[in-house]
Structure formats: structure tokens, C-alpha cells
Amino acid sequence: MKIAISAVAPGIESAVDQRFGRAKYFAVYETETGEYDFLDNKIQMNAAQGAGIQTAEMLSKAGVDAVLTGHCGPNAYKALSAAGIALYIGVSGNLADALKAYQEGSLSPADGADVEGHW
């Protein structure tokens, strides 16, 4: 299983980026190997529109099964749902904190967006 966590920088001590579509990076954690891979998402940071949709497509192509992030808008939520990717919002702290909360079952899957588009 692959879990993507929005990150402000590459590195496992990075803070969780609170924005999904415009996150600087995504840490992709592979549960079978315990290894992280970092995906650069800087191109979406300045996108006039569609950042969330494009980011969801990038993560889908990477084979991600779940996303942990701070906040997510409606178009990104729809794109993730259509791709079969579970979304967990309200995540904070560093990447290790986020992954631990997920593994302990203290995060619940989102049933919708929690911010408006272009947040």
C-alpha cells in the first residue's frame, strides 16, 4: 500500500503541508518496504486553476492508495474519489506524526472537502 503525505520539504522530519493541491512535495510511504519516495509538486503551487485535480492525477499515476493532508478542496476531493484514493484531512505535525496517526487508526476518511476551491 502507498500512502502520500503532503509535505513542505523533502525529508521525513518535514512538516505536513496544510494545502493539498498546492503542497510543495508529497512523501509517498510504501508500507511493504517502509521506504519513502518524495514527489515534487512545486509546479502546481502557482497554477491559476486545477492544482488539486492535477495533483490528484499525479498521485493516482504513482499508485497511491491514501492521502494524508491538512485541507482539501471540492475538485481535488472529487478527483481523488474518482481515482479510488482515500483522503484523510485535518492532519498536522511532521510526516512521522501523520503516518503514526494513520497507522494507529486515529484518522478518519474524509467524506467531502473541508475548504472552498482555490484555498
Helices and strands as residue ranges (DSSP letters): E 2-7, E 25-30, E 35-40, H 42-45, H 51-61, E 66-68, H 74-82, E 86-88, H 95-103
